[in-house]
Amino acid sequence: MLRIKGLIILFRAGTEGAKWVFIKFLPKSVSSILVKDVLEFVWEENMATVRSRGIPTWKRALDIACLIFALPVLVPLVLIIGLWIKLLSQGPVLFRQERVGYRGSRFTCLKFRSMKAGADSNVHKNYLKELIHSEQPMTKIDAKGDSRLIPLGALLRSTGLDELPQLLNVLRGEMSIVGPRPCIPYEYEHYLPWQKERLDTLPGLTGLWQVSGKNKTTFNEMIKLDIAYVRNKSSWLDAKIILKTIPALIMQVRETRASRRTRLLTQQDGTLKGI
């Protein structure tokens, strides 16, 4: 455990560097935190892993910097969402799922639970399989209505707030702020050899696909965008994608609300005709 002017950092080191780092703020001394000290500590603990996996140094630096500067906003937001889920739905706050990461490595991806505990995963599995083998736009399954969602779960998903716990995956070096969406093992099983190139970088919370139309693109278009990012990634490209993410999320929320209104109106018309 290390104390830096009110900031407690708990860590466990392994043969490849830090396996995880947990940061907790003490309310009375938030204003006295020295960002430089924190960056140096986390940086040193993670560099062994970065070198061994061939991750660009600039990418790790950008990830850690974004995490440190966003913490004052993220900590209260995460606490509010966690309490929200606990009050509205029975079950764990976090949803854990195995994902395929850098060059096929497996890791446990964290998300806020937006669906009822024990929801049938075969619904998503079959829907994803259909998207992979068709030219349909990759709209979320809940865009058409999903009874598995908890109250306000659709809002969490449309805003991307359900993915905030993945910042822990970023801190652990399993993900990056920017990169391709981490795929699920049963999705990976359907990949063609050329499509696996998208795994030649860390998966991310946001990426080129997410800010390039996302729900309007097909599965193959998503793969091509991810590969384009892999081949052209740079600190400048990452910065541009980060800046474009919030406008893209706002647009996504508007489209989701418009789609929901259209669906409700259609259902009402059908009900009236049946009377």
C-alpha positions, -999 to 999 in steps of 0.1 A, spaced: 0 0 0 13 35 -9 0 68 5 5 99 -16 -9 130 2 -43 114 9 -44 91 -22 -42 54 -12 -30 30 -39 -32 -7 -33 -13 -30 -57 -1 -65 -63 30 -70 -84 37 -102 -104 64 -115 -128 51 -93 -156 45 -61 -136 15 -49 -118 -15 -72 -120 -39 -47 -107 -40 -13 -91 -69 0 -70 -72 37 -62 -92 52 -34 -96 88 -26 -98 102 9 -124 130 9 -104 155 30 -73 156 8 -85 153 -28 -73 188 -35 -37 179 -24 -32 151 -48 -1 154 -69 -9 140 -104 28 138 -112 35 114 -83 5 92 -91 15 90 -128 51 81 -119 40 53 -95 14 37 -119 38 41 -148 67 23 -131 44 -6 -119 30 -12 -154 61 -7 -176 72 -44 -174 38 -55 -188 38 -29 -215 73 -39 -228 66 -76 -227 33 -72 -247 46 -48 -273 21 -21 -263 32 14 -275 46 35 -247 26 65 -258 -7 45 -257 -1 34 -221 8 70 -211 -24 84 -227 -45 58 -209 -31 65 -175 -33 103 -180 -69 100 -190 -78 79 -160 -60 102 -135 -76 134 -148 -111 119 -151 -111 103 -116 -127 133 -97 -157 130 -121 -158 93 -125 -157 83 -88 -190 99 -78 -206 89 -111 -196 52 -105 -210 53 -70 -243 68 -81 -248 42 -109 -238 13 -86 -264 25 -59 -289 30 -87 -286 -6 -99 -286 -20 -64 -319 -2 -56 -336 -10 -89 -327 -47 -94 -318 -77 -74 -284 -92 -81 -248 -80 -84 -239 -45 -95 -212 -57 -118 -215 -80 -148 -184 -101 -155 -179 -117 -189 -149 -134 -206 -137 -115 -236 -110 -120 -263 -83 -94 -261 -49 -86 -275 -38 -113 -300 -64 -138 -287 -57 -135 -250 -87 -140 -227 -96 -116 -198 -126 -109 -176 -144 -78 -189 -164 -57 -164 -196 -38 -170 -224 -24 -149 -252 -49 -150 -280 -36 -172 -300 -68 -174 -318 -89 -149 -297 -115 -131 -296 -148 -149 -308 -133 -182 -307 -158 -211 -274 -152 -231 -285 -173 -260 -307 -144 -272 -276 -122 -277 -256 -152 -291 -282 -159 -318 -286 -123 -327 -249 -117 -330 -245 -148 -352 -272 -134 -375 -253 -101 -377 -220 -118 -385 -235 -137 -415 -256 -109 -429 -253 -73 -441 -276 -59 -415 -266 -28 -395 -252 -36 -361 -280 -22 -340 -282 -32 -303 -307 -59 -297 -325 -38 -271 -332 -11 -298 -362 -33 -307 -372 -37 -271 -357 -63 -246 -376 -77 -216 -343 -88 -200 -333 -51 -192 -336 -38 -157 -354 -4 -151 -334 23 -169 -310 -4 -183 -316 9 -218 -304 43 -207 -272 28 -193 -265 10 -225 -274 38 -250 -251 62 -231 -223 38 -227 -223 43 -189 -226 6 -184 -190 3 -197 -174 26 -171 -161 -4 -150 -139 -13 -180 -117 15 -168 -104 -11 -143 -95 -33 -173 -77 -3 -188 -58 2 -155 -48 -35 -155 -35 -33 -191 -61 -56 -205 -78 -28 -225 -71 7 -237 -92 39 -238 -92 36 -276 -93 3 -295 -116 -22 -312 -146 -35 -292 -135 -65 -271 -153 -95 -287 -169 -125 -270 -154 -160 -274 -184 -173 -293 -181 -143 -317 -144 -150 -322 -151 -186 -332 -168 -172 -364 -139 -150 -374 -122 -155 -407 -84 -154 -407 -83 -118 -421 -107 -106 -395 -84 -116 -366 -61 -87 -375 -84 -65 -354 -69 -82 -324 -34 -69 -331 -40 -41 -306 -56 -37 -272 -94 -36 -272 -109 -3 -261 -138 15 -246 -142 37 -277 -127 34 -312 -128 43 -348 -159 21 -354 -177 37 -324 -173 72 -338 -179 63 -375 -216 54 -375 -215 23 -352 -251 12 -353 -254 20 -390 -225 -2 -401 -225 -39 -409 -203 -65 -391 -177 -66 -419 -176 -28 -420 -169 -27 -383 -140 -52 -388 -126 -31 -416 -127 0 -395 -110 -18 -366 -82 -31 -389 -78 4 -403 -72 16 -368 -47 -12 -361 -27 -2 -391 -28 35 -385 -29 39 -347 -11 69 -333 -14 93 -303 -30 119 -326 -56 94 -339 -64 83 -304 -68 119 -293 -92 126 -322 -113 95 -314 -115 105 -277 -127 140 -287 -153 126 -311 -167 100 -286 -190 123 -266 -207 138 -297 -211 103 -311 -227 91 -278 -251 121 -279 -261 112 -314 -265 75 -304 -288 85 -275 -310 107 -298 -313 79 -324 -322 54 -297 -349 76 -283 -363 83 -318 -363 46 -325 -381 39 -293 -408 65 -300 -413 51 -335 -417 16 -320 -442 28 -294 -463 47 -320 -463 16 -342 -475 -6 -313 -502 20 -304 -514 20 -340 -516 -17 -341 -536 -18 -308 -561 8 -321 -566 -11 -353 -573 -42 -333 -601 -25 -313 
